[in-house]
Structures are given as structure tokens and as C-alpha cells.
Amino acid sequence: MKLKNPFARRQEPGSTLSYASSPLLATPTPVSRSRLLLFMVGLSFLGLIGRAFYVQVYAEDFFQAQGESRMAATFELPASRGRIQDRNGQVLATSVTVPSVWAIPEEFKGGAAERQQLARVLGLTRQELDKKLDGEGRFVWLRRWVDDETASAVKGLKLAGVHLDREYSRRYPEGEASAHVVGFTNLEDKGQEGIELAFQKELQGRDGSRSVLRDRLGRVVEDRGDLVPALNGRDVQLSIDAKVQFFAYQKVREAVAEHRAKAGSVVVLDARSGEVLALANYPSFDPGTRKNLSGNQLRNRALTDVFEPGSTMKPLVIAQALESGRVRPDTIVNVAPRSISISGWSPTDVHPYGDLTVAGVLQKSSNVGTVKLAMQMPARELHEVFSGVGLGQRPGLNFPGAISGKLRPYKSWRPIEQATMSFGYGLSTSLLQLARAYTVFAHDGEVLPVSLVKRDAGEPVIGQRVFSPATARTVREMLQAAASEGGTAPKAQVLGYSVGGKSGTAHKNVEGGKGYTNKYRSWFVGLSPIKDPRIVVAVMVDEPSNGVYYGGAVAAPVFSQVVAQTLRLMNVPPDLDVQTQMVAMQAHKGAAPVLESF
């Protein structure tokens, strides 16, 4: 039997074509074409090898970085900003976590309807949202610090590329009352004003970080490297008493409204430690709301505004006259006929008094009597007193904006300037500086360093000696008379507590410093109780325009209210019999107060 060859070519029936005899297959391939084909294949392999060399050797760092940027990520672990507390631990500023909405524009695929929904939920206009989503970049904040209701609504939209995260936001429970002390932060949680700025390094802490690997959908696959934990900021405890601060703010706000004034400030100092218990200004602002803030609201007037202190300088001049032995409290000073000529200029008194004792000069606020005492002293001596209580110097607070005021070198003083400085013209001071100056009387002749941070209970307070304790006590008694019936500020009296102080009223300078306007600043600065002072309070009302502008009528009542409330909060026992005091006040009711001289 003959077997068929399985490899023999098969010819279809009826076909006359033989594959073996095809001229196309029988034609030999040209050698040049084979070489070209081989060259092209080899060139391709060389290109691949070159590309591999470029990627893996020459540009390895670049492609490694590109790969890591797509697969690796480092998340910031924000530190919680430290709290700001008052002296009793009450929170004045704290950080809380709140939702924020962000997006990756290239991943957002929503149409016009989805954009409109998102804009409505976020409280944005369509144009505002489009500007964010159509901009360049892989990340954009849509809205920061939203409430939980808004966050839930955004989550319910389920839009690709739109995400929620939680970040820290600052809260200020005391609001406007303590705004000028606490200050505020910006959107990046950096201090911009007040304590928030002054203690930025202590409050901010240090952010941590977490490095991870992600898949193509952005999901975390695993951690890479060590976790760096966040270090939260340190708490700062202030000397401020939140209750005293709120009450002081409330009373100065009421005084500004009552007298249709431009502004007002109150400073309360602890007379034993120099700690600032209150520093209030009006107008104020809400530190939690950063929109539409003006310079008028932001100015911490008690620290940044300077003014000629007027009659409040007279106790310092009289104290030096007593300290030097030139006079005694009962020494007679002739102040007739209401004026005295100095280099062609004549300071005058409001009323003619004739002869006054030194104590009477202070009680009646006599310009003539004060000038006569001041002109007995060398200019250097008077300058040393003013600079000794801190005038012309920064108050030593770690606080932005605190200024030094103006006190020119004594060598440049002319007689007329020495005369005017004795009753507070020709030099300038802030309200805080003025309050600090009066610690020299409250602390038995030593002026105290002031502090906005709570001092340790056992921390010694070292003051600078200016007057002897005997002189300081004598002047305190004179200040008590000035704040009583027959003095310039009987409205400064407080039921149950003895007070002493000095009112002041001064014309405001014309802008540019040449001449004076018919606008005034009114203030009162004093201390209480007299025998063992616990607080010093200074009040300033700027441009009262309701018909009354003397410090004894405008600022003294605020002083009285703040002193009464503060001493009660400090649990200081009354040192006067209320019934006896009320009888005395009724006996003098209706008597016109003495008006202080300008």
C-alpha cells in the first residue's frame, strides 16, 4: 500500500495555480531590503536602550521624584495653638476643629447644575466658584471654616474632586471686651495683633507630619518613614481679670455714648504687683470676625495714643517739692491774681484763690501755684522726676504698638516750657504710662514695672525708688482731698472705699502739632483704698461733645464705678463706714465741683 505524503502540496480540484510555481514567491528578496529591515529593528532596540539609560541613569532623580509625587504623599499634622487665659484660668482664646472644603480642579467633572448646587451650599456666587475650579493647580480651598450643617450638605452632593477636611479655627469667648488685649490670628493661624502676635512663637507650637504611599485613586496604602507627631502650642496666662475687663469695657462704652465722645479707654493696675487687671478700649471689634475691620477699631488706644496729660502731672511736681524739703503740706503759696507771667506768657487759674496751702494747690488744681513750685527747681530735677516714673520711655510690655510718648531733654527746656510741663503741656504720655506713673504714690514711692502676664505668687516685684514712703503717703492724702467735696472730682468717690486721684482736661493738638483745637480729652487717674492701695485706675474719654468735658465730670464717674466693682471682685474689705459717708455726701449735695485749670 502506498502512503500519502502529508506534506505534499494539495491542489484544489479545477485549480490550475501552483504555489510552488508562483512568480511572487519565486522572486528572491533583495539584500538591501533585508539589511534596511534589520537596520530599523536594530535602531529601535538602540532607541529603547538609550531611553532606558536616560530614564534609569541620566534622569533617574527626575523620574523618581515624579513617581513619588504621584504615589507618595506627606500629610501635615497641624499643631493646636495654645490657649490664652485670664489670671483665673478663664479662656480668652482657644482653638477648635472645624470643617473646611477643598477641591482638586482636574478631578471635578460636575456640570453647570452641580456647580450651581455647590455654590449655593457654600454661600458663594457662581462666578466665585468657577474662578476657583477653573484655575490652575491641583489644590484649591473652596471655603474654609464652615459649620457642620454646611459640611453635611457638601458631603451629600457626592461630587468627585470635592473633599472635606478639619482644621483649627480660633475662638474668642470674651469678644469685643478683650479684643485689644488678645488680638487675633489670620487664616493661617498666625498672630496679627495683641497677645496673639506678641506670643506667636509660644502659642503656635510645631506641626507634625505623616508620610504615606497612595494608589492611583489616592487611597492610602501604607505608611513610609517615621511619624513626626505635632507639638501643641503653649498656653499663655495673662494678668487680666476677665470680669474686671468686661466691666471696665462696659462702663467706658457707656461713657462714650453718654457724652457723644469719639473714643475711650480704661486701665486697671494691681498696685502691689504692677499687673494689668484690665485694659479696655472703645470702639472695639469682634476678634472672631475679620471682615470690614478699620484702623479706628483696631487701635489699642490705651497703649498707642499719646496725649498731653494736663493736670495729672501736678501731683508729681508737688511730691518733688515736698521730697526736696522746699515746702511742707501747709506751706502757703500766693496764687493771686489768678495768673503768673513767664517769658511773656501768663498761665491762669479758673478761679481766683489768693493764698493756698501746698495741699490746697493740688486740691484746687491751681496752675499758678504749681508753676511757682516748679520754677523753684532746676530743669534737670523736674526731668528726673518725670523720667523716673516712666514718662518718655516704653512701658516695658511685651506688646506690639506700645509707645514711649515724648519728654524732651531738660537741656533744651526754656523757662516757659518748664512752666507748662508742670501742669502737663509740652510732654505726652499714653494712658498706660500715666497709670504706671501713679504706682509711685500707691506703692510708697516706688514706680512698679507693669506686666500683662500673670506673675508667680512668690515672685518679688522690684520697683524703682523715686520718692520716700513718707512723701508718697502725704501726696495720697492730698489726692484724697482732690477727689472729695471741695476738690475737682467729687464724682470719683466710692461708697465704702476711700479714693484719691487727679482729674485732667486738655485741649487737643491741631494735626501737625501747631496750636490747639476746641476739642478736649478728659481723664482721671487715681488709687484706692488710700491707706493701703490695691489698685490704680486711669480713665480717658476722647472728645466728649455733649456739653460737659471736664475730667471730673466725664472720666471720674467711670473711675468710681470701675473701682467699686474691682475691689469687690478682689474681696477687698471696705475701709469707710457707708452710712457716715452717705451723710457727708448728702450734706454737700448740690455744691458745684471745683473745675480744674487747663
ZIBELQUI-V141013 format. One record per pair of residues at least 12 apart in sequence whose C-alpha atoms are under 8 Angstrom apart, sorted by the first residue. I is the first residue (numbers start at 1). J is the second residue. D is the distance in Angstrom with one decimal. If there is no record, write none. Layout:
i->(I/I)
j->(J/J)
d->(D/D)
This chain:
i->(70/70/71/71/71/71/72/72/72/72/73/73/73/73/74/74/74/74/75/75/75/75/76/76/76/76/77/77/77/77/77/77/78/78/78/78/78/78/79/79/79/79/79/79/79/79/79/80/80/80/80/80/80/80/81/81/81/81/81/81/81/81/81/82/82/82/82/82/82/82/82/82/82/82/83/83/83/83/83/83/84/84/84/84/84/85/85/85/85/86/86/86/86/86/86/87/87/87/87/87/87/87/88/89/90/91/92/92/92/92/92/92/93/93/93/93/93/94/94/94/95/95/95/95/96/96/96/96/97/97/97/97/98/98/98/98/98/98/98/98/99/99/99/99/99/99/99/99/99/99/100/100/100/100/100/100/100/100/100/100/101/101/101/101/101/101/101/101/101/101/102/102/102/102/102/102/102/102/102/103/103/103/103/103/103/103/103/104/104/104/104/104/104/104/105/105/105/105/105/105/105/105/105/105/106/106/107/107/108/108/108/108/108/109/109/110/110/114/115/115/118/118/121/121/121/122/122/122/122/129/145/145/151/168/169/170/170/170/171/172/172/174/174/175/175/175/175/176/176/176/176/177/177/177/177/177/177/178/178/178/178/178/179/179/179/179/180/180/180/180/180/180/180/180/180/181/181/181/181/182/182/182/183/183/183/183/184/184/184/184/185/189/190/193/194/194/195/197/198/198/198/202/202/202/202/203/203/203/203/204/204/204/205/205/205/205/205/206/206/206/206/207/207/207/207/208/208/208/208/208/209/209/209/209/210/210/210/210/211/211/211/211/211/212/212/236/237/237/238/238/238/239/239/239/239/239/239/239/239/240/240/240/240/240/240/240/240/241/241/242/244/244/244/244/244/244/245/245/245/245/247/247/248/248/248/248/248/249/249/249/249/249/251/251/251/252/252/252/252/252/252/252/252/253/253/255/255/255/255/256/256/256/258/259/259/259/259/259/259/260/260/260/261/261/261/261/261/261/262/262/262/262/263/263/263/263/263/263/264/264/264/264/264/264/264/264/265/265/265/265/265/265/265/265/265/265/266/266/266/266/266/266/266/266/266/266/267/267/267/267/267/267/267/267/267/268/268/268/268/268/269/269/269/269/269/269/270/270/270/271/271/271/271/271/271/271/272/272/272/272/273/273/273/273/274/274/274/274/274/274/274/275/275/275/275/275/275/276/276/276/279/280/281/281/281/282/283/283/284/284/285/285/300/301/302/302/302/303/303/303/303/303/303/304/304/304/304/305/305/306/306/306/306/306/307/307/307/307/307/308/308/308/308/308/308/308/309/309/309/309/309/309/309/309/309/309/310/310/310/310/310/310/310/311/311/311/311/311/311/311/311/311/311/312/312/312/312/312/312/312/313/313/313/313/314/314/314/314/314/314/315/315/315/315/316/316/317/317/317/317/317/318/318/318/318/318/319/319/319/319/320/320/320/321/321/322/323/323/323/327/328/329/329/329/329/330/330/330/331/331/332/332/332/332/333/333/333/333/333/333/334/334/334/334/335/335/335/335/335/335/335/335/336/336/336/336/337/337/337/338/338/338/338/338/338/339/340/342/342/342/343/343/345/347/347/348/348/348/349/349/349/349/349/350/350/350/356/359/362/362/362/363/363/363/363/363/363/363/363/364/364/364/364/364/364/364/365/365/365/365/366/366/367/367/367/370/370/371/371/371/371/374/374/374/375/375/375/379/379/379/379/380/380/383/383/385/387/388/388/388/389/389/389/389/389/389/390/390/390/391/391/391/391/391/391/391/391/391/392/392/392/392/392/392/392/393/395/395/395/395/396/396/396/397/397/397/398/403/404/404/405/405/405/405/406/406/406/407/407/408/423/431/431/431/432/434/434/435/435/435/435/435/436/436/436/438/438/438/438/439/440/440/440/441/441/441/441/442/442/442/442/442/442/442/442/443/443/444/444/444/444/444/444/444/445/445/445/445/445/445/445/446/446/446/446/446/447/447/447/447/448/448/448/448/449/449/449/473/476/476/476/477/477/478/479/479/479/479/480/480/480/480/480/481/482/482/482/483/483/483/483/485/485/485/486/486/487/487/488/488/488/488/488/488/488/489/489/489/489/489/489/489/489/490/490/491/491/491/491/491/492/492/492/492/492/492/493/494/494/494/494/495/495/495/495/495/496/496/496/496/496/496/497/497/497/497/497/497/498/498/498/498/498/499/499/499/499/499/500/500/500/500/500/501/501/501/501/502/502/502/503/503/503/503/503/503/503/503/503/504/504/504/504/504/504/504/504/505/505/505/505/505/505/505/505/505/505/506/506/506/506/507/507/507/507/508/508/519/519/520/520/520/520/521/521/521/521/521/521/521/522/522/522/522/522/522/522/522/522/522/523/523/523/523/523/523/523/523/523/524/524/524/524/524/524/524/524/525/525/525/525/526/526/528/529/534/535/535/537/537/537/538/539/539/539/539/540/541/541/550/550/552/552)
j->(214/216/213/214/215/216/211/212/213/214/211/212/213/214/209/210/211/212/209/210/211/212/207/208/209/210/207/208/209/210/229/230/167/168/206/207/208/230/204/205/206/207/208/230/231/232/233/95/168/204/205/231/232/233/94/95/189/203/204/205/232/233/234/94/95/202/203/204/205/232/233/234/235/236/95/203/233/234/235/236/182/235/236/237/238/235/236/237/238/237/238/239/240/241/242/237/238/239/240/241/242/454/241/237/242/173/172/173/174/178/182/242/170/171/172/173/182/170/171/172/168/169/170/171/168/169/170/171/166/167/168/169/145/146/147/148/166/167/168/169/144/145/146/147/148/151/164/165/166/167/141/143/144/145/146/151/164/165/166/167/141/142/143/144/146/151/162/163/164/165/139/140/141/142/143/162/163/164/165/133/139/140/141/142/161/162/163/133/137/138/139/140/161/162/132/133/134/135/136/137/138/139/140/161/138/161/160/161/133/159/160/161/162/160/161/159/160/159/129/130/154/157/150/153/154/142/143/150/154/142/167/169/164/189/189/185/189/288/288/287/288/242/246/285/286/287/288/284/285/286/287/245/246/249/250/280/284/242/245/246/279/280/284/285/286/287/193/194/279/280/281/284/298/299/300/194/195/279/280/194/195/196/195/196/197/287/196/197/287/288/197/204/204/400/399/400/399/400/398/399/400/233/234/235/236/233/234/235/236/232/233/234/230/231/232/233/234/230/231/232/233/229/230/231/232/227/228/229/230/231/227/228/229/230/223/226/227/228/223/224/225/226/227/224/225/453/453/454/452/453/454/275/276/277/451/452/453/454/455/275/276/277/278/279/452/453/454/277/278/278/277/278/562/565/566/569/277/278/279/280/562/565/266/278/279/280/562/265/266/280/281/282/558/561/562/264/265/266/280/281/282/541/558/282/283/541/554/555/558/282/541/544/546/544/545/546/547/548/554/544/545/546/541/542/543/544/545/546/541/542/543/544/281/282/283/541/542/543/281/282/283/301/539/540/541/542/279/280/281/282/301/302/431/539/540/541/278/279/280/281/302/431/537/538/539/540/279/280/302/431/432/435/537/538/539/435/535/536/537/538/435/436/450/535/536/537/534/535/536/439/442/443/533/534/535/536/443/533/534/535/448/450/455/461/436/439/448/449/450/451/461/450/451/452/453/454/455/450/451/452/302/302/300/301/302/297/296/297/297/298/297/298/401/431/430/431/432/401/402/403/430/431/432/401/402/403/430/430/431/405/428/429/430/431/427/428/429/430/508/424/425/426/427/428/429/506/423/424/425/427/428/429/434/504/505/506/423/424/425/504/505/506/598/365/423/424/502/503/504/505/596/597/598/423/424/502/503/504/524/525/421/422/423/424/362/365/370/422/423/424/362/475/479/502/385/386/370/373/374/382/422/358/362/370/373/475/467/471/472/475/382/385/467/373/374/471/467/468/471/358/358/357/358/359/474/357/358/359/357/358/355/356/357/358/355/356/357/358/361/369/354/355/356/369/352/353/354/355/356/366/368/369/352/353/354/355/352/353/354/350/351/352/353/354/368/368/368/415/416/419/415/416/416/367/368/367/368/597/366/367/368/597/598/595/596/597/369/478/478/479/482/478/479/481/482/483/486/487/488/482/486/487/488/594/595/596/488/595/596/597/596/597/423/597/598/422/423/419/420/422/423/418/419/422/415/418/419/410/411/413/418/410/411/409/410/466/407/447/464/466/436/437/438/440/447/466/433/436/437/404/405/406/407/428/429/433/434/437/404/405/406/407/408/428/429/405/432/433/449/450/449/450/451/450/451/452/452/430/429/430/427/428/429/430/427/428/429/427/428/427/598/538/539/540/538/525/538/525/526/536/537/538/448/449/450/525/526/527/536/536/466/467/472/472/473/475/476/472/476/527/532/533/534/535/536/472/533/467/468/469/470/471/472/473/465/466/467/468/469/471/472/463/464/465/466/467/463/464/465/466/461/462/463/464/461/462/463/531/500/501/530/500/530/500/500/501/502/526/498/499/500/501/530/500/500/501/502/499/500/501/502/585/588/593/593/594/593/594/502/503/552/593/594/595/596/502/503/551/552/553/556/593/594/552/593/552/553/556/557/560/552/556/557/558/559/560/560/560/561/563/564/564/576/578/581/582/574/575/576/577/578/581/528/529/564/574/575/576/528/529/530/575/576/526/527/528/529/530/526/527/528/529/530/524/525/526/527/524/525/526/522/523/524/525/551/552/555/556/596/522/523/524/550/551/552/596/598/520/521/522/523/549/550/551/596/597/598/520/521/522/598/519/520/521/598/520/521/543/544/542/543/544/549/540/541/542/543/544/549/551/540/541/542/543/544/549/550/551/554/555/538/539/540/541/551/552/554/555/556/538/539/540/551/552/555/556/559/537/538/539/559/538/559/563/575/567/563/567/559/562/563/559/555/556/558/559/555/554/555/595/596/595/596)
d->(7.8/7.8/5.5/5.0/6.3/7.3/7.3/5.8/4.4/6.0/5.8/5.4/6.3/7.3/6.5/5.5/4.2/6.3/5.6/5.2/6.3/7.9/6.9/6.0/4.6/6.6/5.7/4.6/5.1/7.1/7.2/6.0/7.7/8.0/7.7/4.7/6.2/6.3/7.3/6.0/5.8/4.8/7.0/5.1/5.7/4.7/6.9/6.6/6.9/7.4/7.1/7.8/4.9/6.1/7.4/6.2/7.9/5.4/4.9/6.3/6.2/4.8/7.5/6.9/7.6/7.6/4.6/6.6/7.4/6.7/4.3/4.7/4.5/7.1/7.2/7.3/8.0/7.3/4.7/6.3/7.6/5.9/5.0/5.9/7.3/7.5/6.3/4.7/6.0/5.7/5.0/6.3/5.2/5.6/6.0/6.1/5.5/5.0/5.7/5.7/8.0/6.1/7.0/7.3/7.2/7.1/5.7/5.9/6.0/7.7/7.2/8.0/6.8/5.6/4.6/6.7/7.3/5.7/5.4/6.8/5.8/5.4/4.5/6.0/5.4/5.4/6.5/7.2/5.9/5.2/4.4/6.1/5.6/6.7/7.0/7.7/5.3/5.7/6.2/6.5/7.2/5.5/5.6/6.7/6.8/6.4/6.5/5.6/4.4/6.5/7.9/6.1/4.3/5.0/5.8/7.6/5.8/5.3/5.8/6.9/6.2/5.5/5.2/6.0/7.8/7.6/7.2/5.9/4.8/6.5/7.2/5.7/4.3/5.0/6.9/6.0/5.3/6.3/7.7/7.7/5.9/5.5/6.5/6.7/5.4/4.4/5.8/7.9/7.9/5.1/4.9/6.6/5.1/6.7/8.0/5.0/6.7/7.5/7.9/7.4/6.2/6.9/7.4/6.7/6.8/7.6/6.4/4.7/7.8/7.3/5.4/4.6/7.0/6.7/7.7/7.0/7.6/7.9/7.6/7.9/7.0/7.7/6.5/6.7/6.8/8.0/6.9/6.9/7.8/7.3/7.6/6.9/7.3/7.9/7.4/7.4/7.6/7.1/6.2/6.7/6.2/7.9/7.9/7.6/5.2/6.4/7.4/5.7/5.1/4.9/7.0/6.7/5.4/5.6/7.7/6.8/7.5/7.8/6.8/7.3/7.8/6.8/6.9/6.5/6.6/5.8/7.9/6.2/7.9/7.2/7.1/7.3/7.1/7.6/5.6/5.3/6.3/6.9/7.9/5.1/4.9/6.1/5.9/5.6/7.3/6.5/5.9/7.8/5.4/7.3/7.8/7.9/7.5/7.3/6.5/6.4/6.8/7.5/6.3/5.5/6.3/6.1/5.5/7.7/7.9/4.5/5.2/6.5/7.4/7.3/4.9/7.6/7.9/5.5/4.7/3.6/6.8/5.9/4.9/6.4/7.1/7.6/4.7/6.3/7.8/7.8/5.0/4.6/3.9/7.0/6.3/5.1/6.6/7.3/7.6/7.4/5.1/6.4/6.0/5.4/6.3/7.6/7.2/5.1/8.0/7.7/6.1/6.1/5.6/4.1/4.9/5.7/5.7/5.8/7.1/5.1/4.8/4.0/7.3/7.8/5.9/4.2/5.5/7.9/6.8/7.8/7.7/5.2/6.5/7.8/6.8/6.1/7.8/7.5/5.9/7.8/7.0/4.6/6.6/6.5/7.0/7.7/6.4/7.1/7.9/6.3/5.9/8.0/7.4/5.1/6.5/7.2/6.2/7.6/7.5/5.9/6.4/6.9/7.9/7.4/6.9/7.9/6.7/5.8/7.6/7.7/7.4/8.0/7.2/7.8/6.9/7.4/7.7/5.2/6.0/4.9/7.9/7.4/7.6/5.8/5.5/5.8/6.9/5.9/5.0/4.1/5.9/7.8/7.8/5.5/5.5/7.0/7.6/5.5/6.1/6.1/5.1/7.4/5.8/5.4/7.6/7.9/7.6/5.5/4.3/5.7/7.5/5.6/4.4/6.4/6.7/5.8/7.8/5.9/5.3/6.6/7.3/5.8/5.2/6.6/7.2/7.9/7.2/5.7/4.6/6.5/4.7/6.6/7.2/7.2/6.3/7.0/5.7/5.2/6.6/7.7/6.8/5.8/4.6/6.6/7.3/7.7/8.0/5.5/5.1/6.4/6.0/4.7/6.5/6.1/6.0/6.5/6.2/4.9/4.6/5.9/6.7/7.9/6.3/7.8/7.3/7.8/7.9/6.1/7.8/7.8/5.5/5.8/4.5/6.3/8.0/5.5/4.8/6.1/7.4/6.9/7.5/6.7/6.0/5.4/7.1/7.6/6.6/6.5/7.0/7.7/7.3/5.4/5.0/6.8/5.9/7.1/7.9/8.0/6.1/5.0/5.8/6.8/4.9/6.6/5.8/6.7/6.0/5.8/5.6/5.9/6.8/5.8/7.8/6.0/5.7/4.9/4.4/7.4/8.0/4.9/5.5/6.5/7.8/5.8/5.4/6.9/5.8/4.4/6.5/7.0/8.0/4.9/7.0/7.7/6.4/6.6/7.9/6.9/7.9/7.3/5.3/3.7/5.9/5.5/6.2/5.7/6.6/6.9/5.0/5.8/7.2/6.7/4.9/7.1/7.4/7.3/7.0/7.3/6.9/5.6/6.3/5.6/7.7/7.4/7.9/6.3/5.5/5.4/6.9/7.7/6.5/6.2/5.6/7.6/6.8/7.0/7.8/7.9/7.3/7.6/7.1/7.4/6.3/7.3/6.4/7.5/7.7/7.2/7.2/8.0/7.6/6.4/7.3/6.4/7.8/7.3/7.6/6.7/7.7/6.7/6.6/7.2/6.1/7.6/7.1/6.6/5.1/5.2/7.9/5.0/5.9/6.6/5.2/5.7/6.3/5.6/4.4/6.4/5.7/5.3/5.8/6.6/7.8/6.3/5.7/4.3/6.3/7.1/7.6/6.4/5.3/5.9/7.0/7.8/5.6/5.5/6.4/6.4/4.5/7.1/6.3/7.9/6.8/7.6/6.8/5.0/7.2/7.8/6.8/5.9/6.1/7.0/5.7/7.6/7.1/6.1/7.4/6.6/6.4/6.3/6.2/7.6/5.8/5.7/6.5/5.5/7.9/6.9/7.1/5.4/7.9/5.8/6.9/7.5/6.7/6.8/7.2/5.9/4.2/7.9/7.4/5.0/6.9/7.1/7.6/5.8/6.5/6.5/7.8/6.9/7.2/8.0/5.3/6.2/7.5/6.4/6.5/6.3/7.6/6.5/7.0/5.3/7.6/6.2/7.5/7.4/6.7/6.2/7.8/7.3/6.7/5.7/7.6/7.2/6.8/5.6/7.6/7.7/6.0/7.0/7.8/7.9/7.7/6.3/7.4/4.8/8.0/7.0/5.8/7.3/6.7/7.6/6.4/7.2/6.9/7.4/6.7/7.9/6.5/6.7/7.9/7.7/5.1/5.0/4.9/4.7/7.9/7.7/7.2/6.9/7.7/6.3/7.7/7.2/7.2/7.0/7.9/6.9/6.2/7.1/8.0/7.6/7.1/7.8/7.6/5.1/4.7/6.6/5.4/5.0/6.7/5.3/6.9/7.5/7.8/6.7/7.6/7.2/7.7/7.6/7.3/6.6/8.0/6.4/6.5/5.5/6.9/7.7/7.0/7.7/7.2/7.9/7.1/6.8/7.2/7.5/7.1/4.8/6.9/7.1/6.4/7.5/7.6/6.7/7.7/5.4/7.7/7.9/7.4/7.9/7.5/7.7/6.9/4.4/7.4/8.0/5.2/6.5/5.9/5.6/4.4/5.3/5.2/7.3/5.1/5.2/5.0/4.4/5.8/6.9/5.4/5.3/6.6/7.1/7.5/7.0/4.5/6.6/7.8/7.7/6.5/7.8/6.4/8.0/6.4/7.3/7.2/7.7/4.4/4.8/6.5/7.8/7.4/5.8/3.7/6.4/7.3/7.1/6.9/6.6/6.5/7.0/5.5/5.9/6.9/7.9/6.8/7.1/6.4/6.3/6.6/5.6/7.7/6.7/5.8/5.8/4.6/5.5/5.8/7.4/6.4/7.7/4.2/7.0/6.3/6.8/7.6/7.3/6.9/6.7/6.9/5.7/5.4/7.2/7.4/4.6/5.5/7.8/6.1/4.8/5.9/5.5/7.5/7.4/6.2/7.6/7.7/5.8/7.1/7.6/4.9/6.2/4.7/6.0/5.0/7.6/7.0/5.9/7.7/5.3/5.4/5.4/6.0/4.9/5.7/6.7/6.5/7.1/5.8/4.6/5.6/5.8/5.4/5.6/6.6/8.0/6.6/7.0/5.5/3.6/6.2/5.7/5.7/6.2/7.8/5.9/4.3/6.6/5.1/5.4/7.8/7.1/7.3/5.9/5.3/6.1/7.2/5.1/7.4/6.9/7.8/6.7/5.8/4.6/6.5/7.4/5.5/5.4/7.4/7.9/6.3/5.5/5.5/6.8/5.9/5.8/4.5/6.6/7.9/5.3/6.6/5.7/8.0/6.7/5.1/6.9/6.8/7.0/5.9/4.7/5.5/7.3/7.6/7.9/5.7/5.2/6.5/7.7/7.7/6.3/5.9/4.3/6.6/6.2/7.3/5.2/4.2/6.2/4.8/7.7/7.5/5.0/7.3/5.8/5.3/6.8/5.9/7.0/5.5/5.6/7.0/5.7/4.1/6.3/7.7/6.5/8.0/7.4/7.2/7.9/7.8/7.9/6.6/7.8/7.2/7.1/5.8/7.6/7.1/6.3/6.3/7.3/6.4/7.2/7.4/7.6/7.9)
